[in-house]
Amino acid sequence: MISIDAESSVSEDESVGRPPVSNYRHAWVGIVAYGILALFAYAPAWPGRAHVVPWCACGDTAQQIWYLDWTPFAVLHGHPLLTSNWIDLPGGVNLAQNVSMPLLGVLAAPVTLTLGPVAAFNTLLWFSLAASASSCFLVLLRWVTWKPAAFAGGLLYAFSSYIAGQALGHLNLIFVPLPPLLVLALNELVVEQRGSGRRWGIALGLLSAAQFLVSPELLLDSVILAVVGILFLAALHVGEVARRLRHAVTGLAWAMVVFVPVAAYPLWVYLAGPSRYHGSAWNGSTFPEDLLGSVIPSSNQRVTTGGIAAFGDRLQNNLAENGAYLGVTLVVVLLAIAVHYRRVGIIRFFSCMALAAWVLSLGPRLQVGGHPTALVLPFRVFVHLPVLDSLLAGRFTLFVDLFCGFVLALGIDRLRSAMLRRTAVPRARVTAVLLLVLAVCLAPLVPRWPYPVVPIDSTTPAFFTTPPVRAIPQDSAVLTYPYPVTPFNQAMLWQAVSGMRFRILGGYALVPAADGSATSGPAPVTPASVPATLIAYYAGQDPGSGAASAQDVRALVRRYHVSTVVAGPGGVHRDAAVALFTAALGPPRTVSGIDLWTVPGNR
């Protein structure tokens, strides 16, 4: 990419021609290696396994399994794809404002419909890492001749600190094979311009639409950085702008022709659909990274000590969002490459883009060692803009890793060529030295994998995956203990593994609070004492004078036409919840690990 040198002409050293076909020969070896590494990350939650999940059978994991199951269920049963009242009865949720990732639901549908949504989730976790690394690797092979350098770039991108954190359960944020392809399409469209503007514009539109249907947030991040990159190039090469403008505009117009029809309806649901919240999804939080985060590892890294990791954890106290770490060695090598090859357009450009993404990842105000300073940063602009106010600063670290991977691969590749051309050192020794450099750079980034896994039957009784679940009428409303609220939203997993047989009160999704702002708490129901009491019982708290009575339970059951009440396992005061339901509805039936009450007349 960026074949224009500082004097706005194309020199032999600066030009980036199409790679020979032989450059892709044996590339499958790298792809297979990525796949094996990705298997290790989640072992033994292998692709297709339906009985275990990484980390927790609750929280974000249960939520994302639910989303994967909702897409094929909605399509096959004629329900709206982007709204649902299967959770948070009676109003339901606006899935366009949540991480519903419908494209991944479609991709995983064959596995979901045959092996179940848990198997689909585990398959996509593995595939996301392998596909993202492979995408970066293959894109780099257009510009890099030495495959180990390109392979290292893919490792840095898809096995990074960002991925190590988000891979705890954020499937939509680790399925990132598309950003490298977006860079490639923009390069062909705006810079190299050797192919048809229409063809590359259509490719850009398709890639953007696909990214939108996985994570609109990462697409917005991509657009912001694309604007920054184009403005940077235009400022450096003013004389080239007029000559290249028509081709670029033509391609961008075709991209919009493809993108708008795909995105129009989801955008309408997001902005004007039912059950939507207003303002920032995170109520002003931006999860910024710390200035020291790039050189201080957290608990996400294996190569560290307890004391250093504890300090790194404090720099960004949400472990899933703690993704800034690069390591001192890698930072030094990247800086050396950027300085040494500052006259090489492609390296200069990606170095500047890595710097821009890093500055954005620091959020609206600089934070050093866990302490905010008075220095205002560019991200502050987004905090005051509609839609953009929901962006999380720390997630720009994905693009820091992408551009750093490009710089590392391009720099090492050029260094190898120079060493072979200008010295009498044997090729094998050059290769060994550079492989050692890459290993030293990347070793500190090794994540603390494999993640711990838990069996889903630890929170999901056999009742929901066996014929007794038919005791719950199809599509009926169910009141559950635990009452679904993050992170104790096991009932969403119960729904998913039962094939969405029933709807539930409560849930874990972003819904409007009483003032219209976003909340991840369950939507309010009446009497409010019932969910409050069930939540308190599960957490081991005393509901006090506001505890629900048997009459409150009966009133809620009547109001929302609840057909079935289910008490699952777990929680501190489960016996108190069972006693409350029994006082309201009579003795339960104990079936396959749950207590069950059927409400006559409600279906």
Number of C-alpha atoms within 10 A of each C-alpha: 23 21 22 22 19 15 10 13 13 15 13 9 11 19 19 19 12 10 13 11 8 9 16 14 10 10 16 12 11 21 19 13 15 25 19 13 16 24 21 15 23 23 17 18 28 20 20 20 18 21 16 20 27 24 17 21 26 25 20 21 24 28 26 25 29 25 24 29 29 28 25 22 21 16 12 9 8 9 15 14 18 23 23 21 18 25 25 24 21 19 18 24 28 25 26 23 24 19 21 28 25 25 19 21 28 17 15 22 21 14 20 28 15 11 15 25 31 31 24 27 32 24 21 25 26 28 20 22 27 28 22 23 29 29 20 30 31 23 17 25 22 19 21 24 21 19 21 19 27 29 27 24 29 32 26 27 32 31 26 26 29 28 27 26 24 19 24 22 23 18 27 26 20 27 25 26 21 20 23 24 19 22 19 18 21 22 17 22 27 24 21 17 16 11 11 14 23 19 15 25 27 22 21 27 25 19 21 28 23 21 25 21 22 25 23 23 20 23 21 17 21 20 14 12 19 16 11 16 17 15 12 14 19 14 12 16 16 11 12 16 16 10 10 15 13 13 20 21 16 16 28 22 16 19 24 19 15 20 20 14 11 18 17 11 14 19 15 11 18 21 15 12 19 16 21 25 24 16 18 20 24 17 13 14 15 23 21 26 32 28 19 16 26 20 17 23 30 32 22 27 23 16 15 19 12 10 11 13 19 16 18 29 20 16 26 22 16 12 18 18 23 31 29 34 27 24 19 15 17 24 16 12 18 21 15 13 21 21 14 14 19 15 15 21 22 23 27 20 22 24 24 17 22 24 16 18 26 24 21 25 30 28 28 21 17 20 21 15 15 19 9 11 10 8 9 13 15 14 22 16 13 17 19 14 12 11 17 18 21 20 25 27 25 24 28 29 30 28 25 26 29 26 26 26 29 30 26 26 31 26 24 24 21 17 17 19 14 11 16 15 10 8 10 9 11 10 12 8 10 18 16 11 12 17 16 12 15 21 13 14 22 20 15 19 24 18 21 17 16 15 19 16 16 17 16 22 14 14 20 23 17 18 18 24 18 12 10 12 17 12 12 21 16 14 14 17 27 28 25 21 27 26 28 27 23 19 16 24 26 29 33 28 27 24 24 26 23 19 19 19 19 21 24 26 26 29 28 27 26 24 29 22 17 11 8 13 17 21 18 16 18 25 25 18 18 14 17 14 19 24 27 15 23 27 22 21 23 21 16 13 13 12 15 9 7 12 19 19 16 16 14 18 22 18 16 19 23 14 13 17 16 23 23 23 22 23 22 23 18 15 18 14 17 20 14 14 21 20 15 22 24 15 15 17 18 13 14 18 12 12 14 15 15 19 18 23 22 20 18 9 9 15 16
